[in-house]
Amino acid sequence: MTSDQSQSPSTAGPSPKIFYALSAVLILTFLWRLLTPAHEFPSRTAQLLELGVDALCIVGLIGLRKIGPPALFWVALIAGLGLFAIRLNGDASWWTGHLMYSLRPR
């Protein structure tokens, strides 16, 4: 038996890939919503789903904070909180999650 096989699954711990994936999702989503204007309002269900997914990503990131580098954790956490801060910019930002809103020209 090798040393990898002798470890029980409970002592193996979560993979750092999950930490990096959550960090990337939060940072890239924040940049997308910060720099790209929205062109239509989503339904109420889609809005609540986006809020829920953002919140769950932040909770998961906090749960995995000891796995990855602290600098990446703080950047991703600030980006995740920034996703909610963008929604406080106004009515259009509350619904779309984007900092800017504009109608497309016809």
VOPAGU-2260 file (C-alpha; in pm, 1 decimal, decimal comma):
REM VOPAGU-2260
SITE   aa  ch    i         X         Y         Z
SITE  MET   A    0       0,0       0,0       0,0
SITE  THR   A    1     134,1     343,5     -90,0
SITE  SER   A    2     115,6     645,5     134,3
SITE  ASP   A    3    -160,3     795,1     -84,6
SITE  GLN   A    4    -379,9     491,5     -35,6
SITE  SER   A    5    -325,8     478,0     339,3
SITE  GLN   A    6    -475,1     824,4     397,7
SITE  SER   A    7    -837,9     827,9     495,1
SITE  PRO   A    8   -1065,2    1061,1     296,1
SITE  SER   A    9   -1139,0    1268,8     606,9
SITE  THR   A   10    -774,7    1374,7     646,9
SITE  ALA   A   11    -714,6    1454,9     279,6
SITE  GLY   A   12    -890,1    1795,0     293,4
SITE  PRO   A   13   -1044,6    1998,3      15,4
SITE  SER   A   14    -858,1    2065,2    -304,2
SITE  PRO   A   15    -700,5    2408,8    -355,5
SITE  LYS   A   16    -853,0    2408,1    -704,9
SITE  ILE   A   17   -1188,6    2493,7    -550,1
SITE  PHE   A   18   -1036,4    2795,2    -373,7
SITE  TYR   A   19    -879,5    2918,7    -696,3
SITE  ALA   A   20   -1202,1    2859,8    -891,1
SITE  LEU   A   21   -1411,9    3054,7    -639,0
SITE  SER   A   22   -1156,9    3335,2    -636,8
SITE  ALA   A   23   -1157,6    3352,9   -1015,8
SITE  VAL   A   24   -1537,4    3351,5   -1034,3
SITE  LEU   A   25   -1571,5    3634,1    -781,8
SITE  ILE   A   26   -1297,6    3852,6    -929,5
SITE  LEU   A   27   -1399,5    3805,4   -1293,3
SITE  THR   A   28   -1768,9    3854,0   -1217,6
SITE  PHE   A   29   -1689,6    4174,8   -1030,4
SITE  LEU   A   30   -1481,6    4306,9   -1319,1
SITE  TRP   A   31   -1753,2    4210,1   -1568,8
SITE  ARG   A   32   -2027,0    4387,9   -1376,5
SITE  LEU   A   33   -1806,8    4689,7   -1308,6
SITE  LEU   A   34   -1689,7    4748,1   -1666,5
SITE  THR   A   35   -1979,3    4624,0   -1882,4
SITE  PRO   A   36   -2310,2    4812,1   -1900,8
SITE  ALA   A   37   -2629,8    4613,4   -1869,7
SITE  HIS   A   38   -2890,5    4650,8   -2143,6
SITE  GLU   A   39   -3198,4    4491,1   -1990,0
SITE  PHE   A   40   -3341,9    4410,5   -1649,7
SITE  PRO   A   41   -3348,4    4042,4   -1551,3
SITE  SER   A   42   -3653,1    3881,5   -1396,2
SITE  ARG   A   43   -3692,5    3885,5   -1019,5
SITE  THR   A   44   -3602,8    3515,8   -1005,9
SITE  ALA   A   45   -3279,4    3571,5   -1197,4
SITE  GLN   A   46   -3190,0    3864,7    -973,1
SITE  LEU   A   47   -3240,6    3661,3    -656,0
SITE  LEU   A   48   -3049,6    3368,9    -804,7
SITE  GLU   A   49   -2753,0    3595,7    -882,6
SITE  LEU   A   50   -2760,4    3734,1    -528,2
SITE  GLY   A   51   -2773,4    3382,4    -384,6
SITE  VAL   A   52   -2489,4    3250,5    -598,5
SITE  ASP   A   53   -2273,5    3551,6    -511,7
SITE  ALA   A   54   -2342,7    3502,4    -140,8
SITE  LEU   A   55   -2268,5    3129,4    -157,6
SITE  CYS   A   56   -1940,7    3195,8    -340,0
SITE  ILE   A   57   -1835,8    3435,8     -63,5
SITE  VAL   A   58   -1930,8    3185,7     207,5
SITE  GLY   A   59   -1739,1    2910,2      28,3
SITE  LEU   A   60   -1437,0    3134,8     -11,7
SITE  ILE   A   61   -1437,5    3216,7     358,8
SITE  GLY   A   62   -1463,5    2847,4     440,8
SITE  LEU   A   63   -1160,3    2769,9     224,0
SITE  ARG   A   64    -949,2    3071,7     326,2
SITE  LYS   A   65    -670,5    2863,2     484,1
SITE  ILE   A   66    -606,0    2665,6     164,0
SITE  GLY   A   67    -493,7    2942,0     -70,7
SITE  PRO   A   68    -269,5    3245,9     -53,7
SITE  PRO   A   69    -396,4    3519,6     181,8
SITE  ALA   A   70    -351,5    3796,6     -76,9
SITE  LEU   A   71    -577,3    3617,0    -326,6
SITE  PHE   A   72    -832,2    3554,1     -51,4
SITE  TRP   A   73    -851,9    3924,6      35,4
SITE  VAL   A   74    -875,3    4035,1    -327,7
SITE  ALA   A   75   -1152,0    3782,5    -396,3
SITE  LEU   A   76   -1336,3    3875,2     -75,6
SITE  ILE   A   77   -1327,0    4245,2    -161,7
SITE  ALA   A   78   -1447,7    4164,4    -513,7
SITE  GLY   A   79   -1731,0    3954,8    -370,2
SITE  LEU   A   80   -1838,6    4230,9    -135,8
SITE  GLY   A   81   -1804,0    4474,7    -425,5
SITE  LEU   A   82   -2067,3    4275,1    -613,2
SITE  PHE   A   83   -2315,4    4368,5    -342,7
SITE  ALA   A   84   -2185,3    4726,1    -318,7
SITE  ILE   A   85   -2252,7    4778,3    -690,0
SITE  ARG   A   86   -2618,2    4696,6    -628,8
SITE  LEU   A   87   -2643,4    4991,8    -388,9
SITE  ASN   A   88   -2561,4    5241,7    -667,0
SITE  GLY   A   89   -2920,1    5288,7    -779,1
SITE  ASP   A   90   -3237,8    5121,2    -897,4
SITE  ALA   A   91   -3093,6    4998,1   -1226,6
SITE  SER   A   92   -2783,5    4868,0   -1050,2
SITE  TRP   A   93   -2999,4    4691,7    -792,7
SITE  TRP   A   94   -3185,0    4501,6   -1061,5
SITE  THR   A   95   -2901,1    4431,3   -1303,5
SITE  GLY   A   96   -2600,8    4398,9   -1073,8
SITE  HIS   A   97   -2400,4    4614,0   -1316,5
SITE  LEU   A   98   -2263,0    4956,4   -1236,9
SITE  MET   A   99   -2387,4    5108,6   -1564,2
SITE  TYR   A  100   -2715,6    5066,4   -1748,6
SITE  SER   A  101   -2798,3    5182,6   -2099,4
SITE  LEU   A  102   -3051,2    5095,7   -2364,4
SITE  ARG   A  103   -2916,1    4962,3   -2691,0
SITE  PRO   A  104   -2972,0    5187,8   -2992,9
SITE  ARG   A  105   -3231,2    5068,5   -3238,1
